[in-house]
Amino acid sequence: MQYFVNVTFANIYRKPTFHCEVDTQAVLWEELQVEEKIESFYRVQTEDHYQGWINEHQVAVCHRPQEELRMVTALAQKVYDAPDASAEVMRTVGAGSTMPIVQEKNGWYEVLLPDEKRGFVPVEAFASPPGFSREGLLQIARKFLGVTYVWGGKTPFGLDCSGFVQLSLKLLGKNIRRDAWMQFEDSHPVSKNPKDARAGDLYFFSENGDKITHVAIAMGGQKFIHARGMVRINSLKEDDPEFTPDLLRDFVEVRTFF
């Protein structure tokens, strides 16, 4: 038997209590490697190799599904208890989650949930994402404009800067690590001049000069899209109305996963 997240998303805490910092999140059907349990919290490792504590009431223990897994690409989609949009809602699932598909009928997928219940999701919630390209990345990233910044967030219901980049690339089929400094380590160097960034490259920043603390997706012309307060567009170009002088000061390097 394995452990899976049984809710739309679950906070992963630094300590086995709700009264502490949230480091990241895990999403519906994300598999967890359980290392120990203290009272009502499991110490786990997430699929993107983050460690922390999750409350047992957001976890289901079941066999790994044998059904075909498909990734949700709709930003937010309700899971119904019947193939009818007026039926009871069982869950909400966000873009980037994968779900086991039992069967398709009349424009609906019957899906399996971690607690072994079955629900129904419209087929269009699993529409194919754009191909792995710079243009495709920007197309996806723009869908998150206006989503609220949430520390530790990695879902369409709230994103931090690296969660935004991770989720945008995941929807293109590219899995990357969770934190901005990890993404800096794993990406390919391009330039230390922000003017050299192409659309789809990543801008990396450091507030103190020794550790990467922020990441953004370049759009070309020194504009970029990032999660800061909310997902928004800013610029490193001084005559641009969206110019952000503090980020120009903190700029470190352009890197890429392309």
PyMOL commands that set and color helices and strands:
alter all, ss='L'
color gray80, all
select helices_A, chain A and resi 56-58+123-126+134-142+161-170+180-186+194-196+245-250
alter helices_A, ss='H'
color red, helices_A
select strands_A, chain A and resi 2-5+9-13+22-27+31-38+41-45+51-55+59-62+68-71+76-80+89-94+98-105+108-112+118-122+154-155+158-159+188-191+202-205+214-220+223-227+231-235+251-256
alter strands_A, ss='S'
color yellow, strands_A
deselect
rebuild
show_as cartoon
